[in-house]
Amino acid sequence: MRRSGTIGRQPKGVLIGVASAILGTAALLAVSTYESPTSRVNRALAAAHAGDWSRARSIWKSINESSSASAFTHQGEARACLALGLAGQAEGLLHKAVGLDPADVESWRLLLQIMRVEGRTVEARDLGWQAYASVLQESHRIILLELTLSLLSVVPEATARHTLSRWVQADPGDVDAQVALIKRQSAEPLTGDPDRPSLVATLEAIVTSRPDHTQSREALIEALADIGEPNRGRKLLDQWPESTRDERYEKLRGRWDLEYDHHPERAAPLFQSALGKMPQDWRSWYRLARAYRAIGREADARAAAVQVERIRESLDPLALGRRLDDALNHLDDPSTPAEMIRLCRQASLHQLADAWQEELNRFQNPIESRGRE
């Protein structure tokens, strides 16, 4: 026969013993489920090495949501995101990484590569110089090469389209990748691409939702010029937020003043200002030459035309490709800075050429360079 109420009458010592056993079991479970930060990092690295990028990303993400987050772990998650096509998320993580460890060249390099694929030349230039000022001197050459690639070369069409399509498919909310893909589809339409009115409609939706997104506004205005809608383009120029009016605004406003509104005297100073920041833009040099000619400044027009020819020659895809390939394959060769100096001077990138000159000087005078460190 079952006896009721016996638990309530257990001796006090027995109850204490039961409680101690329960607490001991809980402590044992806590110890057995605890994993050190080093172990978690090793698991993430092993998953990445095995190509299991989803698992690697999940582990890195859990680390980065804890107090163990570091520049290294943010970079690890960014690499996993890139492998999965999540370039926009990778970019945010890499910015966190350089914020925590500005001297680490690898995070800067990956950021510059993302921007190069997306054709974000202005952002790449600004970020590149920030990186150059942040990394150790022995990493300067890596940053300078990435900066040179960003300012002078274009990712091959097939490679860029494939990469951008993958990024947009993996993350439809990645506006930078979406706009970069639309720009290529608009500039060089291929079979299967959306028609230009559809591309314009997509860009208009982006600009409406994100009026301060300069890349999309620039792309939309250029697309409107391509389809013969200058009045709509002018309206977008007038609405361009004052706080984001950089050289992209200046060159487009100059183009409208020159080609549609027939005010070359207003266009010339706008092109001059834009070229002071992006001197390798041969199209703006060409329009500046036309503006000078229209206002009777023939000598200046001839000088601008010479710039057009020199820069176009330096940007010839075959010759430029060989020169940059040699630099990539012989980064530690003393001849590389000398070749990059010639290339940058030819393209009017004098600040970049001066930085390469410092690299050459460091090779030629290593003792003096060490003394300045």
N, C-alpha and C positions, 0 to 999 in steps of 0.2 A: 504494500500500500504506500502511495506517494505521500511524503511528509511535506507539508507546505510551510513557508516562512523560514526555512532553515538558513537561507542566505543572509537574511537580516540579523540572524543571531550568531554569525561567524565571529570568532575571536578577532580582535583588532589586529593582532600580529599577522593573521592569515591574509586579511585585506591589504595590509601594507605590502606583503610579499607578492600578491597578485599585481598590485599597481606597479611595483618595481619591475616585475617581469614584463609588463606591457610597455613601460617606458624603455626598458632595455631592448626590446624587440624593435621599437620605433627608431632608437638610436642606431641599431645595427642596420636597419633598412636605409637610413639616411646615409650612413657611411658607404653602404654598398652601391647606392645610386649616385653618389657624388663623383663628378668627373673633373679633373683638373683642367685649367685653361690650356695647358700644353697638350694634353691628350685630345682635346676638342680641335685644336689647330692641326694636330697630326692627322686626325680623322678627315678634316676638310681637305688637307693636302693630298691624302691618299685617294679620296673621291675624285679630286681634280685630275690626279695622275691617271686614274682609271677611266677618265672621260665621263664620269657620272656627274655632269655639271649641275643638274637639279639638286642632287644630294649635297654636293659641295656648296652650292649657294645657300641651301637650307641651314647647313652647319655654320657657315660664315655669318649668316643673318642672325642666328641665335647668339653668336659670340658678340656681334656688333650691337645687339640689344642689351648687352650686359656691361658690367664695369670693366670687362677685359678687352673692350674695343680699343683698337690702335690703328695707326696708319697702315700697318701690314695687313690687318684683318679687313679693313675697308677695301684695300687694294685687292685682296683675295676675293672678296665678294664681287667687286667690280669685274674681275677677270671672268668669274663664273657668269655674270650677267652678259658680258660681251659674247661669251661662247654660246649663250642661249638667245642671242640677238637683241637683248634688252639694253641697247646703247644709251638711251636716255637715263635709265636708272644707273648704269655704270658711270656715266658722267657725274651724276650727283655724288656717288660714293668716292670717286677719284678726287673731287673737290674737297671732300672731308679729309681724305688721306693727305693731300698736300697742305691742308690747314694744320694737321697734326704733325707732319714731318716735311717741311718745305724743302729740305735738302735732298729728299729721295727723288732721283731723276726719273725713275720708272713711271710713277704716277703722272708726272708732267708729260712724259713721252706718250703715254696712252691717251691722255686728254687731247694732245695735239693731233694724234692720228684720227681720233673720232671727228674732230673739227675739219680735218683735211678731207675725209670722205664726204662730209656734208657740205664742203665748199664754203665754210664759214671763215673766210680769209681775214676779215677784220678782227674777229674774236681770237683767231689763232695768232695773229700778230701781237695783240695785246697780252695774251696769255704767255706767248713765247718769251717776250721780254721780261715778264714777271718771273718766269721759270729761270731764265738766264741769271737774274739777280739773286735767286734763291738757292740754286744748287751749288755744290762744291766746284772749284775751278776745274778739277779733272773731268767733270761731267759737262762742261760748257760745250764741248764739241758735239755731243749728242743732241743737245738742245738746239744748237745753231744749225745742224743738219736738218732736224725736223722743221725748224722755222723756215729754212731755205726751201724745203719741199713744199711747205704750206703756201709760201708767197709766190713761188715760181712755177710749180708743176701742177698738173691736173691728174687726178686718179683716172685711169683708163675707163672709157664709157661702160664697157661690159662689166668690169669689176665693180664699179661704183653702183650701177643699176642693180646688180645681183645683191650686193651688200645692203643697199638702202631698202630694197624690196623685202629682204629678210627682216630687217629691223622694224619696218612698218608693220609687217605681218605679225611679228612677235609682240609688238606694242603699238597698237593703233593710236595711242595717245601721245606718241613721240612726235611732237610737232616739228622739231628740227629735221628729223629724218624724212618726214612726210614732205616738207617744203623742199628739201634738197632733191628728192625724187621728182617732184612736180617740175622743178626748174629744168631738170634734164629732159623730162618728157616734153616740155614746152619748147626747149631749144632744139632738140633733135628727135622729132616724133618717130616712133617705130610702129610697125603693125601690132595692133593689140593695145596700144596706149589709148587712154581717154582722149577725146578731142579737146581742142583748146578751150571752147566755151565751158566744158565740164571742169577743166583744170582751173580756169578763172573763177568759176563758182565755188570750188573748194577753197581756193585762196581767199576769196571774199569772206567766206564763213570764218576762216581762221583769223583774218584781220578784224572782223567784227567782234569776235570773242576775245581776241588778244591784241588790242590796238597798239600796244607798245612792243610787239614782236617785230623787230626791224627786218629780219630775214624774210618774213612772209610779205610784209608791205613792199619791200624792194622787188620781190619776185612777182607780185601782183601788178605793180606798175610796169615792169618790163614786159609782162605778158600782154597787158593792155596795149602797149606800143606795138607789139607783134601783130595784134589783130586789128590794128587801126582804130583804137578807141582813146585818142589823146585827151579828150575832155574828161573822161572818167579817171584817167591817170592824173590829170592836173588836180582834180578834186582830192584825190588821195595824197598828193604832195602838199596841198594846202592844209590837210588835216593831220599831217605828220606831227606827232608830239614833239614839242620844242626840246624836251629833255633828251631825245634820242636822235636829234639831227646831226649826224656825223658825215663823213665823206661819202657815204652811200646816198644820203639825201642830196648833198651838194652836186654830185655828178649827174643825178637824175634831174634835179631842178635845172642844172645847166643845160642838159639835153633838151628839156622842154623849152627853155628860153631860146635856144639856138634853132631847133628844128621845127617847133610848132608855133611859138609865139614871136619868132623873128626879132629877137633882141640880143644880138651877139655881144653887145657891150655889157649886158648883165651876165651873160653866160661865161665870158672869159674869166672874171675873178672867181667864179664858183669852181670852174675846172682847175684853176691855179691852186685854190685852197685844197681841193680833193687830192690833187697830185702831190701836194706837200706831205700828205700822209700815206698815200699809196702810189708812189712814183712809178711802179711797174705796170700800171694800167694803160696799155698802149691805146685803147679805144678812147680814153679821156684825152690823151695827148693828140689823137687824130681830130677830135672835136674841138680841142683848144686851137689847133692849127687852123681849122675852118673859121672859128670865131675871130681869130686874129686877122685872117685874110679879109673877112667881111667888114672889119672896122679899119682896114688900111694899114695894119701893122705887119708889113710884108716880111721884114727881117725876123720878127718874132715867130711868124707863121712858118718860115723856112726852118728855124731852129727847132720848133715843135715837131715838124715833119721829120727832121733828122732823128729826133728821139723815138718817133714811131718806128722807123726802120731799124734802129739799133736794138730796141727792146723786142720787136718781133723776131729779129734774127736770134737773139739770145733765148727766146722762148720756143724756137723751132723744135717740135716734139722729138724728132730723131736725134738731133745734136744734143738737146738738153737731156734726153733720156740717157744717152751714153755718159755724159758728164756726171750726172747724179748717180748712176749705177756704179761708176768708178769710185765715187766718194763713199757710197754705202759699203762697197767691198774693201775699201782701203782707208777706213776711218782713221787709223793710227799712222798712216803714211804722211810724212812731212809735206808731200806734194799736194795733199788734199786741201789744206787751207789756201794755198796759193791759187789753185784752180777755182775755189769758191770765191776768192776775192775778185778774180777776173770776171766771173759770171755775175756776181752781184753788182759790180761797177757797171757792167754792160747793161744791166737792167735798171740802173739808177737807184739801187738799194744801197746807198752809201753807209747808212748806220750799220747794216748787216755786214757790209764789206769791212768796215772798221773793226767789228767784233772778230771777224775771221782773221784780220791782220794781227790782232792781239794773240790769237792762237798760233799764228805763224811765228810771231816774235818769241812766244814761249818755247817753241821748238828750237829756235835759233839761239836763244839766250837763256837756257834753263836755269843757270845759277842766279841771274838777275831776277827771273820770274819767281824763284823760290824765296828770294829775299823780300819780294813785295808781298808775299802771302802772309 
